[in-house]
């Protein structure tokens, strides 16, 4: 009975977010006094930046939080959670000065994995850690709070759920989620990109790659998991996949620092 009540409450909260009137409003953001320390301690990407770039990262965090609302569904959302969501958003677009996520308005944090069909966190096959909304859930993202935190806590496992889902949003920015980031990748690189995707997916399916096997599901998922690897372990990614690394540098207009 308790599980049923929780499900009903979760669905009601989710429905409120889906059907409330859209409002692209930039609200003033006041970050906690210790936000720099929180970023330094929890976000390796931020930690690797120069002083000037750290300031730029902080400004991008403030801008993102001014137009995206981060809320919990049966989960408490604290300042660190907000900073980690915002960091997940900023890291892939840090090479672009004026990037704005026009296709995002709300991020919902769940207490655990959830079902992809009805977003339940306490019943059914709960194996989804993050997803970007479509249809009635346009401009919405759902993330598992524990998975979001784990992605930043473990800095060497090549996995980061937050970055993964925001890369899907970047992919979707040209109107189609297809693994071809047309908003990022210059036209002359599209054919080499598609060639490398095919080659790498083939290698994953043969068991000859260290890229997350989930990347073999589709070009879309390959782009997302390769991006996680690119940002989490740039040193190893460059060593193991030099051609792919160079193309992703072009796409993201940045090269993550080698982990110390």
RAQUIPE-V264735 format. One record per pair of residues at least 4 apart in sequence whose C-alpha atoms are under 7 Angstrom apart, sorted by the first residue. I is the first residue (numbers start at 1). GAP is how many residues later the second one is. If there is no record, write none. Layout:
I;GAP
I;GAP
//
This chain:
1;4
2;4
3;4
3;119
4;4
5;4
6;4
7;4
7;113
8;4
9;4
10;4
10;63
10;64
11;4
12;4
13;4
13;60
14;4
15;4
16;4
18;118
18;119
24;43
25;42
26;40
26;41
27;39
27;40
28;38
29;33
29;36
29;37
31;4
34;4
35;4
36;4
37;4
38;4
38;42
39;4
39;7
40;6
40;7
42;110
42;111
43;4
43;109
44;4
45;4
46;8
48;209
49;4
49;5
50;4
51;4
52;4
53;4
54;4
55;4
56;4
57;4
58;4
59;4
60;4
60;30
61;4
61;25
61;26
61;29
62;4
64;4
64;22
65;4
65;21
67;38
68;36
68;37
68;38
69;36
69;37
69;38
70;12
70;36
70;37
70;38
71;6
71;36
71;37
71;38
72;4
72;5
72;36
72;37
72;38
73;35
73;36
73;37
74;36
74;37
75;34
75;35
75;36
77;4
78;4
79;4
80;4
81;4
82;4
83;4
84;4
85;4
85;77
86;4
87;4
88;74
88;75
88;78
89;74
89;77
90;4
92;75
92;160
93;6
93;159
95;157
95;158
95;159
103;36
104;35
104;36
105;34
105;35
106;33
106;34
106;35
107;33
107;34
107;35
108;33
108;34
108;35
109;33
109;34
109;35
109;36
110;33
110;34
110;35
111;33
111;34
111;35
112;9
112;32
112;33
112;34
113;8
113;13
113;14
113;15
113;16
113;31
114;5
114;6
114;7
114;12
114;13
114;14
114;15
115;4
115;5
115;6
115;9
115;10
115;11
115;12
115;13
116;12
121;5
129;14
129;15
129;18
130;12
130;13
130;14
130;31
130;35
131;10
131;11
131;12
131;34
132;8
132;9
132;10
132;33
133;4
133;5
133;6
133;7
133;8
134;4
143;5
144;4
145;4
146;4
147;4
147;14
148;13
148;14
149;4
150;4
151;8
151;9
151;10
152;8
155;77
156;76
156;77
158;70
158;71
158;74
158;75
159;69
159;70
159;73
160;4
160;68
161;4
162;4
163;4
163;65
164;4
164;60
164;61
164;64
165;4
166;4
167;4
167;57
168;4
168;9
168;56
169;4
170;11
171;6
171;7
171;8
171;9
171;10
172;4
172;5
173;10
174;8
174;9
177;43
178;41
178;42
179;40
179;41
179;44
181;4
182;4
184;67
184;68
185;4
185;5
185;65
185;66
186;4
189;4
190;4
191;4
192;4
193;4
194;4
195;4
196;4
196;48
197;4
197;22
198;4
199;4
200;4
201;4
201;14
201;15
202;4
203;4
203;5
203;6
204;4
204;5
204;7
204;9
204;12
205;11
211;15
212;13
214;7
215;6
215;7
215;10
216;6
217;4
218;4
219;4
220;4
221;4
222;4
223;4
224;4
225;4
226;4
227;4
228;4
229;4
229;5
229;8
230;4
230;7
231;25
233;4
234;4
234;22
234;23
234;24
235;4
235;23
235;24
236;4
237;4
237;8
238;4
238;7
241;4
242;4
243;4
244;4
245;4
246;4
247;4
248;4
249;4
249;5
249;6
//
